[in-house]
Amino acid sequence: MVRTIKGSHNETGARPGRKVKIINLGLDPEEAVAMGLEIEKVEKSGRKKRRGELC
């Protein structure tokens, strides 16, 4: 998500650039591994909903 936010403030011809200050309040995966935290396995189930899809 941080990468998405960082990329969303770029200047375009139609929209001027904006100054964005990003404060990361989360725990990055690299930090968790360095702390020796257990890695949780996640199983994917079903298909992802597309943007705007209700069911």
Secondary structure as GFF3:
##gff-version 3
##sequence-region A 1 55
A	DSSP	alpha_helix	2	7	.	.	.	ID=ss1
A	DSSP	alpha_helix	29	34	.	.	.	ID=ss2
###
